[in-house]
Amino acid sequence: MRMKEVQLMKVVFDAQIAPHETPAFRGAIIEKVGLDKDVYHNHNNDPESPQALHYRYPLVQYRQNRRRPELIFLESAIPQAQYLFAQPDWSLTFAGRPQSMRIADMKVRRHAFGVADRFFTYTLHRWQALNEENFKRFLAVESLSQRVAMLERILCGHIISFAKGMEHRLESRFDLSITDFRRSQVQSFEGIKVRTFDMQFKTNVLLPPYIALGKGVSVGFGEVVRVNDRPDSNHNNPQQVWARR
Protein backbone atom coordinates (compact mmCIF):
# COMPACT_ATOMS: atom_id res chain seq x y z
CA MET A 1 0.00 0.00 0.00
CA ARG A 2 1.20 3.50 -0.81
CA MET A 3 1.72 5.58 2.30
CA LYS A 4 2.22 9.32 2.64
CA GLU A 5 4.59 10.81 5.17
CA VAL A 6 2.83 13.56 7.10
CA GLN A 7 5.12 16.07 8.80
CA LEU A 8 3.84 17.29 12.13
CA MET A 9 5.17 19.67 14.78
CA LYS A 10 3.80 19.60 18.32
CA VAL A 11 4.59 22.48 20.68
CA VAL A 12 3.71 22.31 24.38
CA PHE A 13 3.84 25.44 26.54
CA ASP A 14 4.44 25.53 30.28
CA ALA A 15 1.51 27.89 31.01
CA GLN A 16 -1.73 26.75 32.63
CA ILE A 17 -5.15 27.17 31.01
CA ALA A 18 -8.57 25.66 31.59
CA PRO A 19 -10.17 23.48 28.89
CA HIS A 20 -12.81 26.12 28.10
CA GLU A 21 -10.05 28.69 27.48
CA THR A 22 -8.73 26.92 24.37
CA PRO A 23 -10.68 29.21 21.96
CA ALA A 24 -9.31 32.25 23.84
CA PHE A 25 -5.79 30.80 23.51
CA ARG A 26 -6.40 30.42 19.77
CA GLY A 27 -7.62 34.00 19.47
CA ALA A 28 -4.57 35.33 21.32
CA ILE A 29 -2.17 33.43 19.04
CA ILE A 30 -3.99 34.73 15.94
CA GLU A 31 -3.78 38.28 17.27
CA LYS A 32 -0.07 37.79 18.00
CA VAL A 33 0.90 36.63 14.51
CA GLY A 34 -1.58 38.87 12.69
CA LEU A 35 -4.85 38.22 10.87
CA ASP A 36 -3.02 38.26 7.54
CA LYS A 37 -1.51 34.84 8.40
CA ASP A 38 -4.66 32.93 7.51
CA VAL A 39 -3.14 29.47 8.05
CA TYR A 40 -3.62 30.24 11.76
CA HIS A 41 -7.37 30.59 11.18
CA ASN A 42 -9.85 29.69 8.47
CA HIS A 43 -11.18 33.16 7.69
CA ASN A 44 -10.73 34.27 4.10
CA ASN A 45 -8.67 37.45 3.89
CA ASP A 46 -9.57 38.08 0.25
CA PRO A 47 -12.16 40.92 0.26
CA GLU A 48 -13.27 40.00 -3.25
CA SER A 49 -14.02 36.39 -2.42
CA PRO A 50 -17.69 35.45 -1.90
CA GLN A 51 -16.63 32.96 0.78
CA ALA A 52 -15.95 34.29 4.28
CA LEU A 53 -14.24 31.06 5.33
CA HIS A 54 -11.73 28.62 3.86
CA TYR A 55 -13.36 25.21 3.84
CA ARG A 56 -10.25 23.15 4.45
CA TYR A 57 -8.71 20.93 7.08
CA PRO A 58 -7.09 23.21 9.71
CA LEU A 59 -3.30 22.91 9.52
CA VAL A 60 -2.80 24.78 12.82
CA GLN A 61 -4.67 23.36 15.80
CA TYR A 62 -4.99 24.62 19.36
CA ARG A 63 -5.44 22.31 22.34
CA GLN A 64 -4.84 21.88 26.02
CA ASN A 65 -3.62 18.71 27.68
CA ARG A 66 -3.48 18.52 31.46
CA ARG A 67 -4.05 22.27 31.45
CA ARG A 68 -1.01 22.93 29.27
CA PRO A 69 -1.74 24.73 25.98
CA GLU A 70 -0.49 23.00 22.83
CA LEU A 71 -0.06 23.93 19.18
CA ILE A 72 -0.13 21.38 16.37
CA PHE A 73 1.34 22.41 12.99
CA LEU A 74 0.82 20.12 9.99
CA GLU A 75 2.64 19.98 6.67
CA SER A 76 2.84 23.38 4.94
CA ALA A 77 1.90 25.20 8.16
CA ILE A 78 5.18 24.20 9.86
CA PRO A 79 7.34 26.87 8.16
CA GLN A 80 4.76 29.45 9.17
CA ALA A 81 5.42 28.74 12.84
CA GLN A 82 8.22 31.27 12.41
CA TYR A 83 5.66 34.09 12.54
CA LEU A 84 5.09 33.22 16.18
CA PHE A 85 8.44 31.93 17.37
CA ALA A 86 10.60 34.57 15.68
CA GLN A 87 8.99 37.27 17.80
CA PRO A 88 11.03 38.49 20.79
CA ASP A 89 8.02 38.38 23.09
CA TRP A 90 5.79 35.30 23.26
CA SER A 91 3.55 36.55 26.04
CA LEU A 92 -0.19 36.46 25.37
CA THR A 93 -3.22 38.13 26.85
CA PHE A 94 -6.42 36.11 26.91
CA ALA A 95 -9.27 35.21 29.25
CA GLY A 96 -8.72 38.57 30.90
CA ARG A 97 -5.16 38.00 32.06
CA PRO A 98 -1.59 38.09 30.70
CA GLN A 99 0.20 34.79 30.15
CA SER A 100 3.94 34.24 29.97
CA MET A 101 4.49 31.53 27.35
CA ARG A 102 7.60 29.37 27.41
CA ILE A 103 8.11 26.17 25.44
CA ALA A 104 8.09 23.05 27.60
CA ASP A 105 8.44 20.58 24.72
CA MET A 106 8.68 20.63 20.94
CA LYS A 107 8.69 17.70 18.55
CA VAL A 108 8.93 17.61 14.76
CA ARG A 109 8.29 14.21 13.24
CA ARG A 110 7.21 12.51 10.04
CA HIS A 111 4.47 9.91 10.38
CA ALA A 112 3.14 7.39 7.87
CA PHE A 113 -0.47 7.80 6.77
CA GLY A 114 -2.53 5.58 4.51
CA VAL A 115 -4.38 2.31 4.08
CA ALA A 116 -2.47 -0.59 5.64
CA ASP A 117 -2.67 -4.37 5.52
CA ARG A 118 -3.51 -4.57 9.23
CA PHE A 119 -5.96 -3.03 11.70
CA PHE A 120 -5.35 -0.37 14.33
CA THR A 121 -7.49 0.65 17.29
CA TYR A 122 -8.01 4.31 18.17
CA THR A 123 -9.92 6.37 20.69
CA LEU A 124 -11.76 9.47 19.52
CA HIS A 125 -12.36 12.20 22.10
CA ARG A 126 -15.04 14.92 21.92
CA TRP A 127 -15.89 14.04 18.31
CA GLN A 128 -18.38 16.37 16.64
CA ALA A 129 -19.93 13.97 14.20
CA LEU A 130 -23.27 15.57 13.46
CA ASN A 131 -24.13 18.81 11.74
CA GLU A 132 -27.67 20.12 12.13
CA GLU A 133 -29.02 18.10 9.21
CA ASN A 134 -27.31 14.86 10.26
CA PHE A 135 -28.43 15.32 13.87
CA LYS A 136 -32.08 15.35 12.77
CA ARG A 137 -31.48 12.20 10.71
CA PHE A 138 -29.67 10.60 13.65
CA LEU A 139 -32.61 11.23 16.01
CA ALA A 140 -35.05 9.88 13.44
CA VAL A 141 -33.26 6.51 13.38
CA GLU A 142 -34.62 4.22 16.10
CA SER A 143 -32.30 1.25 15.61
CA LEU A 144 -29.05 1.40 17.56
CA SER A 145 -27.24 -0.60 14.88
CA GLN A 146 -28.41 1.84 12.22
CA ARG A 147 -27.23 4.78 14.31
CA VAL A 148 -23.80 3.16 14.69
CA ALA A 149 -23.66 2.48 10.94
CA MET A 150 -24.50 6.13 10.27
CA LEU A 151 -21.71 7.31 12.58
CA GLU A 152 -19.29 4.89 10.92
CA ARG A 153 -20.08 6.35 7.50
CA ILE A 154 -19.57 9.88 8.83
CA LEU A 155 -16.26 8.91 10.44
CA CYS A 156 -15.09 7.37 7.16
CA GLY A 157 -15.91 10.67 5.48
CA HIS A 158 -13.92 12.60 8.07
CA ILE A 159 -10.88 10.40 7.45
CA ILE A 160 -11.21 11.04 3.71
CA SER A 161 -11.49 14.78 4.39
CA PHE A 162 -8.30 14.62 6.44
CA ALA A 163 -6.58 12.80 3.56
CA LYS A 164 -7.63 15.58 1.16
CA GLY A 165 -6.24 18.13 3.60
CA MET A 166 -2.93 16.26 3.52
CA GLU A 167 -3.09 16.16 -0.30
CA HIS A 168 -3.16 12.38 -0.21
CA ARG A 169 -5.51 10.10 -2.08
CA LEU A 170 -6.48 6.90 -0.29
CA GLU A 171 -6.32 4.62 -3.28
CA SER A 172 -7.91 1.47 -1.93
CA ARG A 173 -10.92 0.34 0.05
CA PHE A 174 -10.65 0.66 3.80
CA ASP A 175 -12.68 -0.79 6.63
CA LEU A 176 -13.87 0.87 9.80
CA SER A 177 -15.99 -0.22 12.75
CA ILE A 178 -16.96 1.53 15.97
CA THR A 179 -16.16 -0.92 18.75
CA ASP A 180 -17.12 0.95 21.92
CA PHE A 181 -19.03 4.04 23.02
CA ARG A 182 -17.50 5.69 26.07
CA ARG A 183 -19.60 8.83 26.48
CA SER A 184 -21.92 11.23 24.69
CA GLN A 185 -22.38 14.75 26.02
CA VAL A 186 -23.60 18.20 25.08
CA GLN A 187 -20.89 20.87 24.97
CA SER A 188 -20.57 24.48 23.88
CA PHE A 189 -18.96 25.29 20.54
CA GLU A 190 -18.95 28.77 19.03
CA GLY A 191 -21.81 29.80 21.30
CA ILE A 192 -24.10 26.88 20.48
CA LYS A 193 -24.73 23.51 22.10
CA VAL A 194 -23.37 20.51 20.19
CA ARG A 195 -23.35 16.79 20.90
CA THR A 196 -19.96 15.11 21.08
CA PHE A 197 -18.93 11.47 21.36
CA ASP A 198 -16.07 9.68 23.09
CA MET A 199 -15.59 6.31 21.44
CA GLN A 200 -13.22 3.64 20.24
CA PHE A 201 -12.95 2.51 16.63
CA LYS A 202 -10.94 0.13 14.52
CA THR A 203 -9.71 0.67 10.98
CA ASN A 204 -7.00 -0.45 8.61
CA VAL A 205 -6.03 3.18 8.00
CA LEU A 206 -2.78 4.15 9.74
CA LEU A 207 -3.44 7.63 11.15
CA PRO A 208 -0.69 9.98 12.34
CA PRO A 209 -0.59 10.78 16.07
CA TYR A 210 -1.99 14.06 17.43
CA ILE A 211 -4.43 14.58 14.56
CA ALA A 212 -8.12 15.32 15.04
CA LEU A 213 -11.25 14.54 13.03
CA GLY A 214 -14.63 16.16 12.59
CA LYS A 215 -15.80 19.68 13.31
CA GLY A 216 -13.99 21.95 15.76
CA VAL A 217 -10.60 20.26 15.39
CA SER A 218 -8.86 23.64 15.53
CA VAL A 219 -9.92 24.07 19.17
CA GLY A 220 -9.49 20.59 20.60
CA PHE A 221 -12.46 18.58 19.40
CA GLY A 222 -12.06 15.14 17.80
CA GLU A 223 -8.57 14.20 18.98
CA VAL A 224 -7.46 10.73 17.83
CA VAL A 225 -5.19 8.52 19.95
CA ARG A 226 -3.96 5.09 18.86
CA VAL A 227 -4.62 2.47 21.56
CA ASN A 228 -2.15 -0.14 20.38
CA ASP A 229 -0.42 -1.31 17.24
CA ARG A 230 -1.17 -4.99 17.45
CA PRO A 231 -2.77 -6.62 14.40
CA ASP A 232 -6.39 -7.58 14.97
CA SER A 233 -8.26 -9.65 12.46
CA ASN A 234 -11.38 -10.20 14.60
CA HIS A 235 -13.28 -7.20 13.26
CA ASN A 236 -16.98 -7.89 12.82
CA ASN A 237 -19.10 -6.30 10.10
CA PRO A 238 -16.89 -3.27 9.47
CA GLN A 239 -18.20 -0.29 7.53
CA GLN A 240 -16.50 -0.51 4.13
CA VAL A 241 -16.06 2.49 1.86
CA TRP A 242 -14.30 3.28 -1.35
CA ALA A 243 -11.71 5.97 -0.77
CA ARG A 244 -12.21 7.35 -4.28
CA ARG A 245 -14.98 9.90 -3.91
Solvent accessible surface area in square Angstrom, and as a share of the most:
residue,aa,sasa,rsa
1,M,149,0.66
2,R,138,0.50
3,M,67,0.30
4,K,46,0.19
5,E,106,0.48
6,V,0,0.00
7,Q,47,0.21
8,L,3,0.02
9,M,12,0.05
10,K,28,0.12
11,V,0,0.00
12,V,16,0.09
13,F,3,0.01
14,D,48,0.25
15,A,9,0.07
16,Q,96,0.43
17,I,1,0.00
18,A,14,0.11
19,P,78,0.49
20,H,146,0.65
21,E,17,0.08
22,T,6,0.03
23,P,75,0.47
24,A,36,0.28
25,F,0,0.00
26,R,50,0.18
27,G,36,0.34
28,A,7,0.06
29,I,2,0.01
30,I,14,0.07
31,E,138,0.62
32,K,53,0.22
33,V,12,0.07
34,G,20,0.20
35,L,119,0.59
36,D,98,0.51
37,K,41,0.17
38,D,39,0.20
39,V,18,0.11
40,Y,2,0.01
41,H,6,0.03
42,N,33,0.17
43,H,98,0.44
44,N,34,0.17
45,N,70,0.36
46,D,75,0.39
47,P,130,0.82
48,E,158,0.71
49,S,33,0.21
50,P,136,0.86
51,Q,99,0.44
52,A,80,0.62
53,L,67,0.33
54,H,48,0.21
55,Y,173,0.66
56,R,99,0.36
57,Y,27,0.10
58,P,22,0.14
59,L,31,0.15
60,V,3,0.02
61,Q,0,0.00
62,Y,0,0.00
63,R,7,0.03
64,Q,46,0.20
65,N,76,0.39
66,R,218,0.80
67,R,120,0.44
68,R,95,0.35
69,P,0,0.00
70,E,9,0.04
71,L,0,0.00
72,I,0,0.00
73,F,0,0.00
74,L,0,0.00
75,E,44,0.20
76,S,73,0.47
77,A,0,0.00
78,I,25,0.13
79,P,87,0.54
80,Q,57,0.25
81,A,5,0.04
82,Q,103,0.46
83,Y,83,0.32
84,L,3,0.02
85,F,39,0.16
86,A,83,0.64
87,Q,49,0.22
88,P,143,0.90
89,D,76,0.39
90,W,72,0.25
91,S,44,0.29
92,L,7,0.04
93,T,95,0.55
94,F,12,0.05
95,A,53,0.41
96,G,81,0.78
97,R,83,0.30
98,P,111,0.70
99,Q,21,0.09
100,S,71,0.46
101,M,9,0.04
102,R,149,0.54
103,I,56,0.29
104,A,46,0.36
105,D,57,0.30
106,M,82,0.37
107,K,73,0.31
108,V,62,0.36
109,R,127,0.46
110,R,140,0.51
111,H,40,0.18
112,A,41,0.32
113,F,0,0.00
114,G,0,0.00
115,V,6,0.04
116,A,11,0.08
117,D,133,0.69
118,R,77,0.28
119,F,23,0.10
120,F,9,0.04
121,T,13,0.07
122,Y,2,0.01
123,T,34,0.20
124,L,2,0.01
125,H,79,0.35
126,R,55,0.20
127,W,0,0.00
128,Q,9,0.04
129,A,5,0.04
130,L,28,0.14
131,N,81,0.42
132,E,133,0.59
133,E,121,0.54
134,N,25,0.13
135,F,69,0.29
136,K,131,0.56
137,R,121,0.44
138,F,16,0.07
139,L,97,0.48
140,A,80,0.62
141,V,35,0.20
142,E,169,0.76
143,S,42,0.27
144,L,132,0.66
145,S,80,0.52
146,Q,106,0.47
147,R,66,0.24
148,V,30,0.17
149,A,29,0.23
150,M,6,0.03
151,L,2,0.01
152,E,14,0.06
153,R,108,0.40
154,I,25,0.13
155,L,0,0.00
156,C,0,0.00
157,G,20,0.19
158,H,41,0.19
159,I,0,0.00
160,I,13,0.07
161,S,60,0.39
162,F,1,0.00
163,A,2,0.01
164,K,129,0.55
165,G,25,0.24
166,M,3,0.01
167,E,156,0.70
168,H,13,0.06
169,R,142,0.52
170,L,6,0.03
171,E,86,0.38
172,S,30,0.20
173,R,88,0.32
174,F,1,0.00
175,D,19,0.10
176,L,0,0.00
177,S,9,0.06
178,I,19,0.10
179,T,62,0.36
180,D,58,0.30
181,F,83,0.34
182,R,129,0.47
183,R,121,0.44
184,S,51,0.33
185,Q,46,0.21
186,V,81,0.46
187,Q,41,0.18
188,S,68,0.44
189,F,17,0.07
190,E,145,0.65
191,G,76,0.73
192,I,102,0.52
193,K,152,0.64
194,V,26,0.15
195,R,85,0.31
196,T,0,0.00
197,F,8,0.03
198,D,15,0.08
199,M,1,0.00
200,Q,37,0.16
201,F,0,0.00
202,K,21,0.09
203,T,0,0.00
204,N,18,0.09
205,V,0,0.00
206,L,32,0.16
207,L,5,0.02
208,P,2,0.01
209,P,55,0.35
210,Y,62,0.24
211,I,0,0.00
212,A,0,0.00
213,L,1,0.01
214,G,23,0.22
215,K,112,0.47
216,G,12,0.11
217,V,3,0.02
218,S,20,0.13
219,V,15,0.09
220,G,10,0.10
221,F,6,0.03
222,G,0,0.00
223,E,48,0.21
224,V,3,0.02
225,V,81,0.47
226,R,99,0.36
227,V,73,0.42
228,N,44,0.23
229,D,75,0.39
230,R,167,0.61
231,P,99,0.62
232,D,48,0.25
233,S,94,0.61
234,N,121,0.62
235,H,50,0.23
236,N,122,0.63
237,N,142,0.73
238,P,32,0.20
239,Q,34,0.15
240,Q,90,0.40
241,V,9,0.05
242,W,146,0.51
243,A,8,0.06
244,R,149,0.54
245,R,169,0.62
